[in-house]
Amino acid sequence: MENSAAVPAGGALGPVQFWEATDLHYLDKSLHDGGTAFQSFVSSGDGKQLPYIDEILDAFVYEAGIKKPDFIILSGDLTNNGERASHKSLASKLARIEEKGTSVYVPLK
């Protein structure tokens, strides 16, 4: 059964606004203490903004709530090293975006 209500008259969908964010490498704060070992890990890395990732993502969530893109695509590495705690915390942050009406999609590789 065709659902003609999904497409406006004339078949035009109109402009669609979407955002893409890639390679977040999110690291939950509970997994480090910000101490010497963490600082050494960060300074020997490839420029990931691990010390500021919570603030960066909170700003992203806030901005998405204001600008309300139709959807967001997240690609690449979502967490730093696949930590369960990081995935759970990131999912919680992304749920705040979805609560405001923006769908979030993560394509499978």
BALOKE-466828 format. One record per atom (N, C-alpha, C): x, y, z. Coordinates in steps of 0.001 Angstrom, whole numbers, plus 524288, in hexadecimal, padded with zeros to 5 digits. Example, Ala and Ser with C-alpha at 12.3 -4.5 7.8 and 13.67 -1.06 7.14 Angstrom:
833867E9C681E78/8300C7EE6C81E78/833907F31C81E78/832327F73681BA8/835667FBDC81BE4/832648001E81EBE/
//
This chain:
803497FB6580000/800008000080000/80374804D780000/80270808607FC85/8058E80D237FC0E/803CD8112980014/8079E813A480286/80676817B380669/8079181CFB803F2/803A681F5280189/80461824507FEDA/804E1828DE802A1/803818281B8078E/803E582C5580B66/8099182DA880CA4/80D26829FF80B8B/812A682AE580CCD/8153782EB0808FC/8130482F5080457/81544832BE8005F/8115B8370B7FF28/812FC83C027FFB6/80F72840587FE8D/80DA98404D7F8D8/809618430C7F7BF/80755843727F26E/80B9C8453C7EEBC/80BDC842ED7EA3B/80FD7844507E66B/814C7841197E712/8151D83E037EB28/8199783A937EBE9/81E6A83D227EE2A/81E488422F7EF28/822EF844DD7F12D/823268446C7F71D/8279B842EE7F916/82849842877FEBB/829F1847AB80130/82C1884B1E7FE22/82E0F8500380044/8338984F4980268/835BC8536880485/83B1E8530C8066A/83B8D84F7E80B32/83FC784CAA80B6B/840F28493980FD0/8461C84AFC81221/8462784BB581737/84B0284D30819D1/84CEF8488681CFE/851C1846D881BDD/85402842B281F05/85992844258207E/85B47841F3824C1/8609E842B182698/8635D83D738267C/8688283DA3825B6/86BAC838F18263D/8702A83A1C829E4/870FB836A082D81/87584836E8830F9/8785A831B983071/87D70831F083055/8806582D2982F84/884D082CA083370/885FD827C8834B7/88A618267783828/88A5B8299083D3D/886298290E84030/885B682BD384530/889CF82A088491C/88B018250F8492A/88EB2822CC84CF3/88D4B8246285285/88850823F4853C9/8867B82581858F6/888DB8220185D2D/88A978246386176/88CB98218E865F4/889F58237D86AD4/8870581FFE86D4E/8841E8216C87200/887DD8230C87658/886608271D87935/889B58292A87D66/88AD482530881A9/8876A821598824B/8884181D6C88661/88CDC819D78852E/88EDD81A1088062/8930F8168B87EC8/8987F818DE87F56/898C681DA38813A/89DED81FFB8822D/89D79823DC886A3/8A1F68251E888D8/8A203828DF88D33/8A47A82E1388BAC/8A5CC82EA5886A3/8A83E8337A884DF/8ADDF833FE886AC/8AFE382FE5888FB/8B5228300788B42/8B98782F848874B/8BE1A82E4C88953/8C2E182E1988632/8C28182A2A881BB/8C08C8257B882D6/8C02A8217C87EBE/8BC7C8234487A63/8B81A8259C87BDA/8B4638278E877F7/8B6D582BF0874C6/8B96382F928775B/8BBE4833F08749E/8C02083200870E5/8C30882E0C8728E/8C70782BC086F30/8C4828293686A69/8C0378266C86B48/8BD59823F286701/8BB6D8280B86320/8B94182C4186518/8B72F83069861BF/8BB918331185EB3/8BFDB8344E8615C/8C4178373685ECC/8C6FF833EF85AC2/8C6D082ECF85B43/8C97A82B808576D/8C5C2829B285325/8C10982BAD8533A/8BD06829FC84F87/8BD2082CF884A70/8B8C982CA9847B0/8B86282EE784273/8B4D5833AD84233/8B4698366C84686/8B15C83B3B84684/8ABC683AAD84853/8AA428360C84A1D/8A4F28357184C2E/8A43F83920850CA/89FB083B5985143/89E8E83F1D8556A/89C1C83C6F85A28/89E848382F85BE8/89C528351686030/89B53838348652D/89EC783BD1866B5/89DB083EAD86B8E/898D08422186B3A/89734843838667E/892E184731865BF/88E23844BB8631D/88E3A83F9586254/88A2683D2185F2C/884B683DC08618D/8844C83DB8866BE/87F2083E838691F/87D03843EC867E5/8804B847DF8685E/87E9C84D358673B/87D3A84DD786175/8805984B6D85E16/87F5684BBA85878/87A14849308572D/8792E844898594C/87438841DA8583B/86F968449E85AAD/87049846CA85F51/86C01849C0861B8/86A9484E7C85E63/86E888510985C1B/86D85855788589D/86AB78539E853A8/86C3E84F17851AE/869C184CCF84D0F/863FD84BA784E24/862EC84946852AB/85D8C848098543A/85A5D84D0D854CF/85CA4850EF85746/85A02855FA8580A/858B78587E852C4/85C90858A384F53/85BD585B0C84A2A/857B685818846FB/857BA852EC84759/853C884FD084492/84E528510E8469D/84DDF8521984BAA/848D58538084DEF/846D9858BB84C0A/84A6B85C3D84ABF/848ED8616D848CF/847CF86149842EF/84B6985F1383FF1/84AF885F3783A39/8477985AE88380C/846A6856CA83B01/8431585288839A8/843BD850798340C/8484D84E37832DD/848CF84BCD82DB0/844EF8474A82D35/843A0845DE82866/83FEF8419682791/8422283C6982995/8472783BA5828C5/849B2836FC82AD9/84F8E837EA82B36/8521B8348082E2E/857C6834B182EF1/859ED82F4D82DA6/85E3E82F3182ACA/860FB82A588299F/8661E82A6A82CA7/867238264F82F95/86C1A825B583256/86F0F8214182FC6/873B08226482DD3/876C381E5E82B33/87C1881DE182DD1/87EE5819DE82C5D/8841C8190D82E8C/883E4816DB8340E/8881F817B2836EE/888978159F83C3F/88577818F58400E/88183816A484263/87E42819838461E/8810681A3F84B51/883C48163D84D13/886788168E8521B/88C4D815E985144/88F488173585544/894F181721854C3/89704811AF85384/895B080DE5856BA/8977B80887855DD/8931C8048E8569D/88E4B8062A855B0/889E28029A85601/888158014D85B7F/8895A8049E85F3D/887FA8039D864B3/8820E803B58656D/880167FFE88685A/87A767FF8486961/878718046F86C1E/87B44806488700E/8799080AF4872EE/8793480FA986F4C/87CD08100D86B9C/87CB481468867E3/877F9814048644E/876CE80F4D86272/8723780E9385F15/86D2E80FF9861F9/86CC080E51866DB/8680280F6D869E0/867648154B86AD3/86B9B817E186C2F/86B6481D7F86D2C/86A328208286828/86CAA81EF3863E4/86BA78217E85EDF/865F6820B185D42/863EB81C0385DF9/85E6F81AF685CAA/85ACD81E7E85FC7/85C2881F7A8649F/858FE822F8867E7/8590782888865C1/85D9382A5486408/85DF582F94861C2/85ACE82FE285CA9/85B3282BD785974/8586182BD28547B/8527F82B7D8554D/850D8828EF85975/84B3F828A385AB0/8490482E0E85BAE/84C2A8318F85DD6/84A59836EE85EBB/84931839A485988/84C408386D85588/84B3D83AA085053/846198387284E38/845718335984EA9/840B8830DD84C96/83BD28329784F7F/83C54833BF85488/837DD835AF8578D/835DC83AE485578/8393C83DCA852CB/837B3842DB8509B/835D78426084AF8/8357283D7C84902/8332283CAC843DE/836DD83BBD83F63/83BE983B7284063/83FB283A6C83C3F/8415F834B783C81/840DD831F283829/8429182C7B837EE/8487A82C3B83772/84AC982855839F5/8506F82778839B1/8514D8221183758/85486821D683342/8559A81CEC8308D/85B6681BAE830CF/85C8E816B1831B1/861EC814C2831AE/862288107782D8B/864AC8118B8290E/864ED80D8C824F7/8686D80904826A2/866FC8045882505/86A307FFBF8261B/86E6E7FF5182203/872CF7FD3E823A5/877277FC8B81FEF/8767D7F79081CF1/
//
